[in-house]
Amino acid sequence: MRAADTRADDPKWANDFLGPTIALPDGREVNAAAHYWTDIVGVPFKRDVELDIPAIALDLNMDRRADVNFVCQRSFPGGILANPKLIGLAPTPDDPAGTVGQYSISTGFLGVREEIDLKTRRGTGRFGFNCWLCHGTADAAGNIVLGRPNTNIYLGSIMATSDVLDPQHVI
């Protein structure tokens, strides 16, 4: 009989995993998720961002008549990590920001991790999302529940604050 791998049931360990390391064309090895979300998509994890989307008429029922005017003005001083309630991030009190894991560094929020330099064991300043951003949350007592949908997450706000969304192209 083999001893069970307790890491599989430990939310702290499960949240630590950020995905594979890849080699970039220039030879650097980076975490794929952190590279994608920070360098390519440009999610403002720790940089100020202002959303100012002017009024746009939306045809929600496809009858070719405007049903509502959409407008959005939000401020995220310090980025999305400094505004967890505006984004719907679930705090991880048992895994506070700065905790160095095996694969990544905690931001203090479920599903958002900082890439770790495997040689120095320090953060790189690149951040990524893992599965638990959307597929984990906290219960009423604040205990992390993996697998429960995070119904508080605002994926639209995350993408709207990123470098890839041009406010002129909102549906």
C-alpha positions in Angstrom: 0.0 0.0 0.0 1.4 3.4 -1.1 1.1 6.5 1.1 -1.2 9.1 -0.4 0.3 12.3 -1.9 -1.1 14.9 0.5 -0.1 17.7 -1.8 -3.1 16.9 -4.1 -5.4 17.8 -1.2 -3.5 20.9 0.0 -5.0 24.1 -1.5 -1.7 26.0 -0.9 0.3 23.5 -3.0 -2.4 23.4 -5.7 -2.5 27.2 -6.0 1.3 27.3 -6.2 1.4 25.6 -9.6 1.5 28.1 -12.5 2.2 25.8 -15.4 5.2 24.9 -17.5 8.4 26.7 -18.3 9.1 27.4 -22.0 12.1 28.6 -23.9 11.6 31.8 -25.9 13.3 32.3 -29.3 16.0 34.4 -27.6 16.8 31.5 -25.3 15.3 32.8 -22.1 13.3 30.3 -20.1 10.0 31.7 -18.7 6.8 30.5 -17.2 4.3 30.2 -20.0 1.4 31.7 -18.1 3.3 34.6 -16.6 4.9 35.4 -20.0 1.5 35.3 -21.7 -0.5 37.3 -19.2 2.2 39.9 -18.3 4.2 40.3 -21.5 1.7 39.5 -24.3 -1.8 40.4 -22.9 -0.4 43.1 -20.6 -2.7 42.7 -17.6 -1.8 45.5 -15.2 -1.0 43.4 -12.2 0.8 46.2 -10.4 0.6 49.3 -12.6 -2.0 52.0 -12.5 -4.7 51.9 -15.1 -7.7 54.1 -15.9 -10.7 52.8 -17.8 -12.6 55.4 -19.7 -14.9 53.8 -22.2 -17.2 56.4 -23.8 -21.0 55.7 -24.2 -21.5 52.9 -26.8 -25.0 51.9 -28.0 -25.5 48.1 -27.6 -28.1 46.0 -29.4 -28.5 43.2 -26.9 -31.4 41.3 -28.6 -30.1 41.7 -32.1 -33.1 43.6 -33.4 -30.9 46.3 -34.9 -32.1 48.9 -32.3 -30.0 50.1 -29.4 -31.2 48.6 -26.1 -28.8 50.3 -23.8 -25.9 52.7 -23.7 -22.8 51.1 -22.2 -20.3 53.4 -20.4 -17.4 52.5 -18.1 -15.2 54.6 -16.0 -13.1 52.8 -13.4 -9.8 53.5 -11.7 -7.3 50.8 -10.7 -4.5 52.6 -8.9 -1.7 50.2 -8.3 -3.2 47.7 -10.8 -5.6 44.8 -10.3 -3.7 43.3 -7.3 -4.3 46.5 -5.4 -8.0 46.4 -6.2 -9.1 42.8 -5.5 -12.7 43.6 -4.8 -13.1 45.4 -8.2 -11.8 42.3 -9.9 -13.4 39.7 -7.6 -10.2 38.1 -6.3 -10.4 35.6 -3.4 -7.9 36.3 -0.6 -5.7 33.4 0.6 -5.0 34.2 4.2 -3.1 30.9 4.7 -0.9 31.8 1.7 -0.1 35.5 2.1 1.6 37.7 -0.5 5.3 37.0 -0.8 5.1 33.4 0.3 7.6 31.5 -1.8 6.3 28.2 -3.1 7.9 25.4 -5.1 6.7 26.9 -8.5 5.7 30.5 -7.9 5.3 33.3 -5.3 1.9 34.1 -3.7 0.2 37.3 -4.4 -2.2 36.7 -1.6 -5.0 35.9 -4.0 -6.3 32.6 -5.3 -5.3 31.8 -8.9 -2.9 34.8 -9.3 0.8 34.0 -8.9 4.1 35.6 -9.5 6.7 33.8 -11.6 9.7 32.6 -9.6 13.2 32.7 -10.9 14.2 29.1 -10.2 17.9 30.0 -9.7 17.5 32.9 -7.3 14.0 31.9 -5.9 12.9 35.5 -6.3 10.0 37.0 -8.1 10.5 38.1 -11.7 7.7 40.8 -11.8 5.7 38.7 -14.2 2.4 37.3 -13.0 0.0 34.6 -14.4 -3.3 33.1 -13.6 -3.9 29.4 -12.8 -7.1 27.4 -12.9 -8.2 28.5 -9.4 -8.8 32.2 -10.5 -12.1 31.0 -12.0 -12.5 27.5 -10.5 -12.0 28.3 -6.8 -13.3 30.7 -4.2 -13.7 31.2 -0.5 -16.7 30.0 1.6 -18.6 32.3 4.1 -15.9 31.6 6.7 -13.1 32.6 4.3 -11.8 29.0 3.7 -10.6 28.3 0.2 -12.8 25.9 -1.7 -11.1 24.6 -4.9 -13.5 23.6 -7.7 -16.3 26.0 -6.6 -16.9 28.6 -9.3 -15.7 32.1 -8.5 -18.9 33.9 -9.2 -17.3 37.2 -8.1 -14.6 37.3 -10.8 -14.8 40.1 -13.3 -13.0 38.7 -16.3 -14.3 41.6 -18.5 -12.6 44.1 -16.2 -9.3 42.1 -16.3 -9.4 42.1 -20.1 -10.6 45.7 -20.3 -7.6 46.9 -18.2 -5.1 44.9 -20.3 -3.1 46.1 -23.3 -5.1 44.0 -25.8 -8.5 45.6 -25.5 -9.1 48.8 -27.4 -12.2 50.5 -25.9 -13.3 51.4 -29.4 -13.9 47.8 -30.1 -16.3 47.0 -27.2 -19.2 44.9 -28.5 
